[in-house]
């Protein structure tokens, strides 16, 4: 049976319990050893996906001429090949860190490495 540590909110509940129970939280707190059936907030952690980016965030990419472009993510679409990220260009989430980057610094570093080879 899933336990409290399997919950998406475990860290938050545990910190709350430490504040309430003090150093005894890991032994005395009723939440620390709770089961999924006993908590109305329980969400099984593995049922959730951490998205690579969110709508409204910036992404950076460069072209073959070495110009770095900035784009805003407008939507995420889950398809057979993973998350497609729609901005000014549409790309697969597998390309983050390869051709598309979460910061301008990462894009500049990758561009320099590409030019060095």
DAUR-V556780 format. One line per field, one symbol per residue. ss: DSSP state (a for helix, b for strand, c for the rest). A space follows every 50 residues. Layout:
# DAUR-V556780
ss: ???
This chain:
# DAUR-V556780
ss: ccbaaabccaaaaaaaaaaaaaaaaaaaccccccbaaacccccbaaaccc cccccccbbbbbcccccbbbbbccbbbbbccbbbbbcccbbbaaabcccb bccaaaaaaaaaaaaac
